[in-house]
Amino acid sequence: MDVRNGRCTGEEGTEVSFNKLASYFSDIPHLITRYYAFKDWRDRGLVIRPASEATGNYDRAPTHKYPSPGYEVPVYDASARFYPEDNLSIIDDVEKGEQMYFGDWYGQYGTYKADQHGRFNKLDIYETLFLLRHGSISIENADEETVVREAKKSNPFFEPIYNVYEDWRMRGFVVKTGFKFGTHFRIYFPGASPSRGQDDWIHSKHVLHVFPRDMQLLTSELSRAIRVAHSVKKTFILAIPGDKAAEKIQGDFLLYHRKKDGIETPENGRPRYLMLALSEDERISGAYLAGAIESAKSLGINLMLAIVDRETSVTYYRVRRIELKDSRYEYYEIDWKQP
């Protein structure tokens, strides 16, 4: 009806309009979003089938393993003062501050990208709690409980975000703010340092965003963060901490893709992705997304987010699981995909 001028008629031969036909399926959540996601995939000449047709495990979702050498937190025996309204701690012992910054890249010594300008080391709230909890520093005006309580005043989700920070730090990664990229953190692989030379600043290649299961956000917000990461050639990693979802989210469609000698079909191939269709203005929870990822995982395929914007254009994001050795959490690379 929409593309090929097809006609739908009732039993008496009366023509049924698109809206009339759609009204018969009004019990299907987000019907039009799903329709335009379906249409876009088919318009590309690709095969798409209902998710209810899925059977077995298709074994098409290899896990990307990240290095995880482990890490022993140094004991600096340094004293800091905590500034709760600013979510910062300052170490004004120059020698200790330099040791922490240039040794294991804790805090910001001096000025950002100009460490020779200034003499104090500033620890963000996550670094403060991490070093305090692991006995590396002391805080002259606060204990661990105070730091957590003050942090939660400005961010109710501080604890799950901190847990993810700690998870990566304890595996040797350097974890710094991702504010400039619209995410919680940027990640440097084990062995990274603030500078490899006087004028050679090391750039991160990964950003990490934390989406707790009981948090909600607009799909447009998630999309924006992924696209920013893509535009600066960084890999976007999503963490969904918390107890695993009680039930799986089935997803909407099985997606078949291209192969060397043509198009995959149910007759000659296996589905490549499980599609979850979302609208630009839809609000989803971490638990909902985790449930959809779990469904794709059980089928042995990757999840494909299909976000339909207000002009019914569709943007695709592939969700691929990564493995961080001995971690109790699961993490996912999400990248923009052009079918």
N, C-alpha and C positions, 0 to 999 in steps of 0.2 A: 504493500500500500504506500509506503513511504518512499521507496526508491524506484520500483519498477512499475508503478501505476497499477498495481494489483487491486482487485476489487474483492470485497467480502460481502456476501449476501446472506440474509436469513433464510429460514425454511420457506417463507412465502416469496422469496426472490427479491425482497426489499434490501437495498444496499445499506450496509452497516459502515458508519464512519470510523475513522481511527479512534477518536475519543470514546465513541460508543463501545467499540470492541475492548478498549483498555478498561472501561468501567466494569466489565465482567471479571476483571482480575485485580480489582482494587484491594483485595486482601493481601496481595503480595507486597511486602515492604519495599519502598524505593523502586517501584516498578519501572518508571521512566529512566532513572539512572541506570538500571540494569539493561534496559532496552538499548540505550545509546552506547553503552559499553559493548554489548553484543554486536550491535550494528557496525561499530568502528572496526572491530576485529574481522568481521566478515567482509567489510568494504576493502580490506587489505588483501583479500583473496585467501584468507586463512580459515581453518576449520575450528569451530567452537561448539562444544557440547555441554549439556547440563551436568553440573557437578554430581548429581544423583546417579549418573552412569558409572562413576568411578568404582573400580574393583581392584583389590590387591595393592601391591607396592610396585611402582614403576621404576624404581631405582635410577632416578635421573637428577638427584640433588646431592652431589658431592659436597662435603664439608671443607671449608677453607681453614686450615690450621695456622694459628699464630704462634710465634716463638714465645716460650714462657720459661726462662731459665731460673726463676725464683729470685728472691731478694731478701737480704738481711738489713733491717733498718739500722743505720748508724746511730750511735749514742753521741750526741754533740755536747751534752752537759751545758746547754745554753739556756738563758732565761729571757723570756719575752713578756711584753705587756699586751693584754688583749683589749681591743677597742670594740665593744659589742655593737654600737650603732653603725660602725663601718665594716663589720665582719672581717676585721684584719687584726693581725698581731705584728708587733714591730720588735725586732732584735737590734739593739743599738750597740752591741758588742761587735766592733768592726771585724775582728779576726774570726769570730764564730760565724758571723753573717756571711763572710766571704767563703768560708769552708763549706757551709751548707749549700750556698748557691752554686759555686763552681765545682763542688764535689759531686753532689747528687741532684742538683738543680731544684732545690727547694726555695720557694719565695722569689722575690725580685730584688736583687741587690742593686742599689743605686737607681738609675733611671732605665726604663724599658728600652732595650737596644742601645743603651749608653751607660753600661754598668760602672764606668769610670766617673760618672757624674752623680755624686751622692754617696753616702757612707752607711746607710741603714738597709737591713734586709726586711722586706715586708712579706709576711705569710698570709695567704688567703685563708678563708674559714676552713676549707677542707684540709689544707696542709697543716693548719694549726691543730685541728683535732687529731689528725693522723699521727703527727709527731708527738703530741701529748699522750695519746692513747698507747703508743708503743715505747714510751719512756725515753724518747730522744731529747725532749726539751721540758722545761717547766714554765708555767705561767704564773707570774707574780701576783696577779689579781683575780684569778679564776681557776676553777677546777674543770674536769671533763664534763660534769653534769651542767655546769653553768654555761659552758661553750655551746653545748647541744641545745639547751633551753633558749639561749639568746638567738641562735641560728634559726630555730623553728619559728621565732616570732616573725621573721621576714619571709621564710620559706617553709610552709608546713610539710613539704616533701623532702626536707633536708636529709633525713636519715637514709631513705633508700638511695638518694643521689650520692651521699657520702659512701654508702656500702659499695657502690659501683666504683667510685674513686679508689677506695681501699683495695678492691679486688684487682684492679689493674696495677696499682703501685706495688703491691706485694708480689707481682709477677715480673717486676723489673722495668715496667714502662714508666715514662715520665708523663705526668698528667697535669696540664695547665688549663687555664680558662679558655673556653671556646666562644666567649662573648662576641668577638668580631665576626664570627661565622654563624651566629644564631643558634649555637648549641651550648651544652653545659661545659664540655671539655674539648681540648685538642690533645692528640696523643702522639708521643714520640717513642720509637722503639727502644728497647734496652740498649744502653751505652750512649745515648744522646747526651749532649752537654749544651750549655747556653750558646757557645760560640766555638767554631772550629778555626778561628783566626781573627785577626783584628777587624777585618771588614767582611767576614764570611758568616753571616747569621744562618743558622740551620732552620729550615722550615718544616713544619709538621706535614704529614701526608694523610693523616686521619683525623676526623672529628667524631666525638662521641656524644650522643644525646640519650638522656634517661627518661623513660616513659613508664612510671610505676603503674601497676595494674589498676589501682583505684583512682588514677588521674584521668581526666578527659581533656581532649584538645580538638580543635577543628582540623580537618584533613588539609585545609589550605595552609595551616601553620606548619604541619609536618612537611608538606610539599615544598614550602618556602625554604626550610632548613636544608632539605636534600638538594634543591637546585642551587642554593648558595655554595654548598660544598662542591657540587659538580662544577660550578663556574670557576672555582679556584683550584680545580684539579685535586681535590681531597676526597678520600673515601669516607662515606657517611656510615657510621656504626650506630645501631640502635640497641639499647639495653632495656629489657622489660623485667625489672626485679619484682620479687614478691612471690607468694604461693602460686603454683601453677593453676591454670584455669580449670574449673570443675568440669566443664564440658567444651567440646570442640565446636567451632563455628564452621559449618559445612562449606562455606564459600559459594560462589555463584556458577562458575563455568570451568570446564576443563579446556585448556588451550593447546591446540596443536600448532606447531611452528613450521619453519622451512627446514629442508635437508638438502644435501648436495645435489640430488637429482630431482628435486621437485618440492611438493608440499606434503607434510605429514597428514595422515588421515587415520581414523580408527581402524581401517582395514590394513594399512601398511606400516603403522607406527604406534607409538605411545604418546600420551599427552605430555607436554613439557612443563606446563604451569597450572596452578589452580588460581583462578581469578577471583578477587574480591572487589566488587564494584562499589565505589563510594562517590558521593557528590562533593563538590567544592565546599559547601557550607555544612556538611555533616559533621557532627561531633561524635567521636568514638573514644572508648576507654582503652587503657593498656590491656585490660583483661580480654576485651573483644578482639583486639589485634592479635594477642597471644593465642587466643582460641583458633583463629583462622590460620596462623602460622603452624600450630600444632596439627591441624587437619592436613595441611600440605605436607608436613613432615611425615605423617603416618602413611601418606600416599607415595612417598619417595620422590616428590617433585617440589619445586620452589613456588612460593606464593608470588603472584603478580597483582599489585595494587593498580586498579584502573580508576583514576580520579576524573570524574566528569565535571567540567567547569560550567559556568553560567551560560556559555555559548555552545554547550554540548560538545566541545572539543575534549578529547580524552588524552590524558598523560599517563604513561605507564612507569611503574617502579618495581623492579625485581627485588625480592627479599631473599637473601642467601645466608644460611647459618654459618657462623664461624666458631671455631673451637679454641677456647683459652684453657690450657691444661689445668686440671684440678679445680676449675672454677665451679661454684655452685649455681651460677647464673648462665643464661644463654644470651648470646649476642648475635646480631644480624647485620650484614652489610646490605645497604639499600642503595641501588643505583638506578638512574634514569635509563629507560630502555626504549629504543625505537624498534617496534616489531618489523 
